[in-house]
Amino acid sequence: MNAPDDLPVFHEGECLMQARAGVRDRMAALGQHVIRTFMTEQHQAFFAQLPFVVVGSVDAAGQPWASILTNPPGFISSPDAHQLLIRAQALTADPLRETLVPGGSIALLGIEQHTRRRNRMNGVVERIDDDGLLVGVQQSFGNCPKYIQARQAEYVKREGAGSVHHDTTLSETAYQIITRADTLFIATAHPGANHGATQSHGLEEEGDGAHGVDVSHRGGKPGFVRVDSDNTLTLPDFAGNRFFNTLGNIMLNPRVGLLLFDFETGDVLYLAADAEIVFDGSEVDAFAGAERLLRLSIMEVRHVVASLSLRWKGEVQISPFLMHTGSWTA
Protein backbone atom coordinates (compact mmCIF):
# COMPACT_ATOMS: atom_id res chain seq x y z
CA MET A 1 0.00 0.00 0.00
CA ASN A 2 1.18 3.50 -0.77
CA ALA A 3 1.58 6.32 1.71
CA PRO A 4 1.34 9.43 -0.50
CA ASP A 5 -2.24 10.64 -0.88
CA ASP A 6 -1.93 11.09 -4.64
CA LEU A 7 -0.86 7.51 -5.33
CA PRO A 8 -2.96 4.31 -5.56
CA VAL A 9 -3.60 2.77 -2.15
CA PHE A 10 -2.87 -0.86 -3.10
CA HIS A 11 0.15 -2.29 -4.90
CA GLU A 12 0.03 -4.69 -7.86
CA GLY A 13 -0.01 -7.89 -5.81
CA GLU A 14 -2.91 -6.73 -3.68
CA CYS A 15 -4.77 -5.60 -6.80
CA LEU A 16 -4.27 -9.03 -8.38
CA MET A 17 -5.73 -10.76 -5.32
CA GLN A 18 -8.66 -8.33 -5.14
CA ALA A 19 -9.42 -8.83 -8.81
CA ARG A 20 -9.29 -12.60 -8.37
CA ALA A 21 -11.78 -12.31 -5.48
CA GLY A 22 -14.04 -9.97 -7.48
CA VAL A 23 -13.71 -7.03 -5.09
CA ARG A 24 -11.20 -4.79 -6.88
CA ASP A 25 -13.50 -1.82 -7.54
CA ARG A 26 -14.99 -1.86 -4.04
CA MET A 27 -11.58 -2.07 -2.37
CA ALA A 28 -10.14 0.73 -4.50
CA ALA A 29 -12.84 3.07 -3.21
CA LEU A 30 -12.80 1.82 0.38
CA GLY A 31 -9.03 1.86 0.74
CA GLN A 32 -8.77 5.59 0.12
CA HIS A 33 -11.09 6.22 3.09
CA VAL A 34 -9.79 3.79 5.72
CA ILE A 35 -6.03 3.67 5.10
CA ARG A 36 -4.44 6.87 6.37
CA THR A 37 -0.95 8.36 6.33
CA PHE A 38 -1.36 9.35 9.99
CA MET A 39 -2.78 7.85 13.18
CA THR A 40 -6.10 9.01 14.55
CA GLU A 41 -6.26 9.94 18.23
CA GLN A 42 -8.09 6.66 18.85
CA HIS A 43 -5.24 4.66 17.35
CA GLN A 44 -2.62 6.61 19.28
CA ALA A 45 -4.46 5.88 22.55
CA PHE A 46 -4.93 2.23 21.59
CA PHE A 47 -1.23 1.50 21.16
CA ALA A 48 -0.43 3.27 24.45
CA GLN A 49 -2.46 0.79 26.52
CA LEU A 50 -0.92 -2.42 25.15
CA PRO A 51 1.59 -4.73 26.93
CA PHE A 52 2.95 -6.01 23.62
CA VAL A 53 3.14 -5.19 19.93
CA VAL A 54 3.84 -7.57 17.03
CA VAL A 55 6.52 -6.36 14.61
CA GLY A 56 7.33 -7.19 11.01
CA SER A 57 10.77 -6.47 9.56
CA VAL A 58 13.06 -7.65 6.77
CA ASP A 59 16.69 -8.66 7.03
CA ALA A 60 19.60 -7.79 4.75
CA ALA A 61 18.90 -10.85 2.59
CA GLY A 62 15.27 -9.83 2.05
CA GLN A 63 13.77 -12.38 4.48
CA PRO A 64 10.71 -11.07 6.38
CA TRP A 65 10.48 -11.86 10.11
CA ALA A 66 7.63 -11.59 12.59
CA SER A 67 8.68 -10.53 16.10
CA ILE A 68 7.25 -9.25 19.38
CA LEU A 69 8.15 -6.39 21.73
CA THR A 70 6.84 -6.32 25.30
CA ASN A 71 6.84 -4.01 28.32
CA PRO A 72 4.29 -2.65 30.80
CA PRO A 73 1.42 -0.68 29.21
CA GLY A 74 2.59 2.81 28.34
CA PHE A 75 5.80 1.63 26.69
CA ILE A 76 4.35 2.81 23.36
CA SER A 77 3.58 6.50 23.00
CA SER A 78 2.84 8.85 20.16
CA PRO A 79 4.64 12.22 20.01
CA ASP A 80 2.26 13.18 17.21
CA ALA A 81 -0.02 11.62 14.62
CA HIS A 82 2.94 10.70 12.42
CA GLN A 83 5.20 8.89 14.89
CA LEU A 84 5.21 6.04 17.41
CA LEU A 85 7.87 5.78 20.11
CA ILE A 86 8.43 2.21 21.37
CA ARG A 87 10.48 1.87 24.56
CA ALA A 88 11.48 -1.78 24.45
CA GLN A 89 14.35 -4.02 23.47
CA ALA A 90 14.21 -7.14 21.31
CA LEU A 91 13.99 -10.48 23.10
CA THR A 92 16.85 -12.97 23.16
CA ALA A 93 17.53 -14.31 19.64
CA ASP A 94 14.65 -12.28 18.18
CA PRO A 95 15.42 -11.40 14.53
CA LEU A 96 14.80 -7.74 15.42
CA ARG A 97 18.26 -7.70 16.94
CA GLU A 98 19.56 -8.04 13.37
CA THR A 99 16.90 -6.35 11.25
CA LEU A 100 16.33 -3.02 13.03
CA VAL A 101 18.29 -0.33 11.21
CA PRO A 102 17.56 3.37 10.63
CA GLY A 103 15.61 3.80 7.43
CA GLY A 104 14.41 0.19 7.42
CA SER A 105 10.83 -0.80 6.64
CA ILE A 106 8.79 -1.90 9.66
CA ALA A 107 5.24 -3.07 10.33
CA LEU A 108 3.38 -2.95 13.63
CA LEU A 109 0.28 -4.83 14.73
CA GLY A 110 -1.34 -3.78 17.97
CA ILE A 111 -3.79 -6.40 19.20
CA GLU A 112 -5.86 -6.35 22.38
CA GLN A 113 -6.96 -9.94 22.55
CA HIS A 114 -9.57 -9.75 25.32
CA THR A 115 -11.52 -7.06 23.41
CA ARG A 116 -10.58 -8.43 19.97
CA ARG A 117 -9.45 -4.98 18.85
CA ARG A 118 -6.50 -4.59 16.50
CA ASN A 119 -4.87 -1.76 14.59
CA ARG A 120 -1.99 -1.80 12.15
CA MET A 121 0.71 0.68 11.29
CA ASN A 122 3.35 0.32 8.58
CA GLY A 123 6.24 2.73 8.33
CA VAL A 124 9.95 3.30 8.59
CA VAL A 125 12.45 3.22 11.47
CA GLU A 126 13.50 6.82 12.07
CA ARG A 127 15.70 6.37 15.11
CA ILE A 128 17.12 3.61 17.32
CA ASP A 129 18.72 4.17 20.73
CA ASP A 130 19.16 2.46 24.10
CA ASP A 131 15.52 3.13 25.02
CA GLY A 132 13.97 1.69 21.89
CA LEU A 133 12.92 3.01 18.50
CA LEU A 134 10.99 5.79 16.82
CA VAL A 135 8.78 4.78 13.89
CA GLY A 136 7.48 7.13 11.22
CA VAL A 137 3.94 6.40 10.01
CA GLN A 138 3.29 5.60 6.36
CA GLN A 139 0.00 3.71 6.70
CA SER A 140 -2.40 3.40 9.62
CA PHE A 141 -5.62 1.39 9.56
CA GLY A 142 -7.87 -0.76 11.69
CA ASN A 143 -8.79 -4.41 11.27
CA CYS A 144 -11.96 -6.32 12.02
CA PRO A 145 -12.11 -8.59 15.11
CA LYS A 146 -12.56 -11.80 13.12
CA TYR A 147 -10.75 -14.95 14.27
CA ILE A 148 -9.11 -13.38 17.36
CA GLN A 149 -9.27 -15.65 20.41
CA ALA A 150 -10.21 -13.61 23.49
CA ARG A 151 -7.60 -13.97 26.25
CA GLN A 152 -6.33 -11.44 28.79
CA ALA A 153 -2.62 -10.65 28.45
CA GLU A 154 -0.53 -8.95 31.11
CA TYR A 155 3.15 -8.07 31.32
CA VAL A 156 5.17 -10.09 33.83
CA LYS A 157 8.91 -9.45 33.84
CA ARG A 158 10.95 -12.53 33.01
CA GLU A 159 14.60 -12.68 34.05
CA GLY A 160 16.54 -13.81 31.00
CA ALA A 161 15.51 -16.60 28.70
CA GLY A 162 16.16 -20.27 28.38
CA SER A 163 18.07 -22.10 25.68
CA VAL A 164 18.02 -21.09 22.02
CA HIS A 165 17.63 -23.74 19.33
CA HIS A 166 18.42 -23.09 15.65
CA ASP A 167 17.48 -25.61 12.98
CA THR A 168 16.08 -26.05 9.49
CA THR A 169 13.42 -28.54 10.56
CA LEU A 170 10.92 -28.76 13.40
CA SER A 171 11.85 -30.36 16.71
CA GLU A 172 9.25 -32.30 18.67
CA THR A 173 8.71 -29.31 20.97
CA ALA A 174 8.25 -26.95 18.02
CA TYR A 175 5.84 -29.46 16.50
CA GLN A 176 3.76 -29.45 19.67
CA ILE A 177 3.64 -25.64 19.82
CA ILE A 178 2.40 -25.46 16.24
CA THR A 179 -0.18 -28.24 16.42
CA ARG A 180 -1.72 -26.77 19.58
CA ALA A 181 -1.77 -23.22 18.22
CA ASP A 182 -4.95 -21.20 17.74
CA THR A 183 -3.03 -18.01 16.86
CA LEU A 184 -0.05 -17.06 14.75
CA PHE A 185 1.40 -13.93 13.17
CA ILE A 186 2.76 -13.70 9.65
CA ALA A 187 5.14 -11.12 8.19
CA THR A 188 5.44 -10.54 4.45
CA ALA A 189 7.23 -7.99 2.30
CA HIS A 190 6.99 -6.44 -1.13
CA PRO A 191 10.09 -7.27 -3.24
CA GLY A 192 11.09 -3.62 -2.83
CA ALA A 193 11.00 -3.68 0.98
CA ASN A 194 13.88 -1.67 2.39
CA HIS A 195 16.26 -3.02 5.02
CA GLY A 196 17.89 0.36 5.52
CA ALA A 197 18.18 3.89 4.21
CA THR A 198 21.44 3.16 2.37
CA GLN A 199 21.24 -0.61 2.05
CA SER A 200 19.25 -1.86 -0.91
CA HIS A 201 20.87 -5.32 -1.04
CA GLY A 202 19.70 -5.74 -4.61
CA LEU A 203 16.11 -4.74 -3.79
CA GLU A 204 14.29 -1.89 -5.46
CA GLU A 205 14.01 1.05 -3.07
CA GLU A 206 10.73 2.88 -3.56
CA GLY A 207 10.60 5.02 -0.42
CA ASP A 208 6.90 4.44 0.32
CA GLY A 209 4.76 2.01 2.26
CA ALA A 210 3.59 0.12 -0.80
CA HIS A 211 7.00 -1.48 -1.00
CA GLY A 212 7.46 -2.17 2.68
CA VAL A 213 6.72 -4.87 5.23
CA ASP A 214 3.39 -6.05 6.61
CA VAL A 215 2.54 -8.18 9.65
CA SER A 216 -0.83 -9.79 10.20
CA HIS A 217 -2.75 -12.06 12.58
CA ARG A 218 -4.12 -15.48 11.71
CA GLY A 219 -6.46 -17.40 14.00
CA GLY A 220 -8.28 -20.70 13.93
CA LYS A 221 -9.47 -23.54 16.07
CA PRO A 222 -6.61 -25.26 17.95
CA GLY A 223 -4.82 -27.38 15.37
CA PHE A 224 -5.71 -25.15 12.42
CA VAL A 225 -2.06 -25.34 11.29
CA ARG A 226 -1.32 -28.77 9.87
CA VAL A 227 2.24 -30.09 10.06
CA ASP A 228 2.70 -32.05 6.85
CA SER A 229 6.36 -32.93 7.48
CA ASP A 230 9.24 -31.67 9.56
CA ASN A 231 9.53 -28.63 7.28
CA THR A 232 6.09 -28.13 5.65
CA LEU A 233 2.96 -26.53 7.12
CA THR A 234 -0.51 -25.92 5.70
CA LEU A 235 -3.17 -23.58 7.07
CA PRO A 236 -6.57 -22.40 5.84
CA ASP A 237 -7.14 -18.82 4.72
CA PHE A 238 -10.53 -17.49 5.80
CA ALA A 239 -12.46 -14.45 4.54
CA GLY A 240 -10.98 -11.22 5.88
CA ASN A 241 -11.11 -7.51 5.10
CA ARG A 242 -10.36 -8.14 1.40
CA PHE A 243 -7.36 -5.82 1.43
CA PHE A 244 -5.16 -8.91 0.85
CA ASN A 245 -2.08 -7.25 2.34
CA THR A 246 -0.49 -10.60 3.22
CA LEU A 247 -1.50 -12.56 0.13
CA GLY A 248 -0.80 -9.59 -2.13
CA ASN A 249 2.79 -9.54 -0.93
CA ILE A 250 3.08 -13.32 -1.34
CA MET A 251 1.87 -13.00 -4.95
CA LEU A 252 5.05 -10.98 -5.62
CA ASN A 253 7.42 -12.39 -2.99
CA PRO A 254 6.89 -15.87 -1.47
CA ARG A 255 9.17 -15.35 1.54
CA VAL A 256 7.35 -15.08 4.87
CA GLY A 257 8.12 -15.03 8.58
CA LEU A 258 5.93 -16.71 11.21
CA LEU A 259 5.69 -16.04 14.94
CA LEU A 260 4.08 -18.45 17.38
CA PHE A 261 4.33 -18.76 21.14
CA ASP A 262 3.30 -21.13 23.87
CA PHE A 263 0.84 -19.26 26.07
CA GLU A 264 1.73 -21.39 29.11
CA THR A 265 5.54 -21.67 28.97
CA GLY A 266 6.48 -18.42 27.24
CA ASP A 267 8.43 -20.28 24.55
CA VAL A 268 8.72 -18.31 21.29
CA LEU A 269 8.99 -19.81 17.82
CA TYR A 270 10.30 -17.80 14.86
CA LEU A 271 10.03 -19.43 11.42
CA ALA A 272 11.34 -18.31 8.04
CA ALA A 273 9.53 -19.97 5.16
CA ASP A 274 8.54 -19.85 1.50
CA ALA A 275 4.79 -19.65 0.91
CA GLU A 276 2.58 -21.03 -1.83
CA ILE A 277 -1.08 -20.00 -2.20
CA VAL A 278 -3.33 -22.98 -3.00
CA PHE A 279 -6.34 -21.39 -4.66
CA ASP A 280 -8.49 -24.45 -5.31
CA GLY A 281 -8.63 -28.21 -5.19
CA SER A 282 -10.02 -30.95 -3.00
CA GLU A 283 -8.16 -29.84 0.13
CA VAL A 284 -9.61 -26.34 -0.11
CA ASP A 285 -13.10 -27.69 -0.74
CA ALA A 286 -12.87 -30.09 2.20
CA PHE A 287 -11.97 -27.47 4.81
CA ALA A 288 -15.15 -25.63 5.82
CA GLY A 289 -14.75 -21.87 5.63
CA ALA A 290 -11.42 -21.93 3.78
CA GLU A 291 -11.28 -19.75 0.66
CA ARG A 292 -7.78 -20.98 -0.12
CA LEU A 293 -4.80 -22.54 1.67
CA LEU A 294 -1.31 -21.37 2.51
CA ARG A 295 1.43 -23.99 2.17
CA LEU A 296 4.68 -23.08 3.89
CA SER A 297 8.10 -24.63 3.34
CA ILE A 298 10.26 -23.92 6.39
CA MET A 299 13.79 -22.66 5.79
CA GLU A 300 14.84 -21.70 9.32
CA VAL A 301 13.58 -22.36 12.86
CA ARG A 302 14.46 -20.34 15.95
CA HIS A 303 13.01 -21.72 19.17
CA VAL A 304 13.69 -19.68 22.32
CA VAL A 305 12.66 -21.34 25.58
CA ALA A 306 10.79 -19.29 28.22
CA SER A 307 11.48 -15.98 26.50
CA LEU A 308 8.20 -14.08 26.59
CA SER A 309 7.45 -11.63 29.44
CA LEU A 310 3.70 -12.11 29.17
CA ARG A 311 1.14 -14.33 30.79
CA TRP A 312 -2.54 -14.84 30.07
CA LYS A 313 -5.33 -14.87 32.64
CA GLY A 314 -8.62 -16.72 32.53
CA GLU A 315 -10.12 -19.04 29.97
CA VAL A 316 -9.61 -18.48 26.27
CA GLN A 317 -12.75 -17.76 24.27
CA ILE A 318 -12.52 -18.98 20.70
CA SER A 319 -13.78 -16.48 18.12
CA PRO A 320 -17.46 -17.01 17.26
CA PHE A 321 -16.50 -16.51 13.59
CA LEU A 322 -14.73 -19.87 13.77
CA MET A 323 -17.83 -21.79 14.85
CA HIS A 324 -18.64 -23.09 11.38
CA THR A 325 -15.09 -23.52 10.13
CA GLY A 326 -13.58 -26.96 9.69
CA SER A 327 -10.62 -28.87 11.02
CA TRP A 328 -8.00 -31.09 9.46
CA THR A 329 -9.28 -34.14 11.32
CA ALA A 330 -12.79 -33.53 9.99
Protein Blocks (a to p, Z undefined) as FASTA:
>chain_A
ZZblkbcfbdfklmmmmmmnopmmmmmmmmmmmmccbdcfklmmmmmmpcbdcdddddfk
opacdddddddehiaccfblkbccddddddehiaklmmpcghiacddddddfknopacdd
ddddfbdcfklccdddfbdcdddfehiacddddddddehjddddddfbdcfklmmmmmmp
cbdcdddddfkbcfbfklnnopacehpaklmccdddddddehiaccfbfkbccdddddde
hnommmmmmmmomcdcdddddfknopacdddddddddfbdjklmmmghiabdcddddfbd
cddehkbccddedjddddfklmmpccfkZZ
